[in-house]
């Protein structure tokens, strides 16, 4: 997904596994139970304003759930890796 605006969206239970998210705005979006396994992130805006309840970054075999600030930090780090 490129050039998308998810600001103020409820992304609960969304599966972004193995997706490419580039030039995306997530300001004030809600993340709860969102799957990010194998995701590629580039130029993500609004990370600080997003509402992180829980994200899943592990595989089905080895689930890994991050909550709150830990989820925000992971998303920020993952987005910076892709620069």
Secondary structure as UniProt FT lines:
FT   STRAND          2..5
FT   TURN            7..8
FT   TURN            12..13
FT   TURN            17..18
FT   STRAND          20..25
FT   TURN            27..28
FT   STRAND          30..35
FT   TURN            37..38
FT   STRAND          40..45
FT   TURN            47..49
FT   STRAND          51..56
FT   STRAND          65..67
FT   HELIX           68..81
//
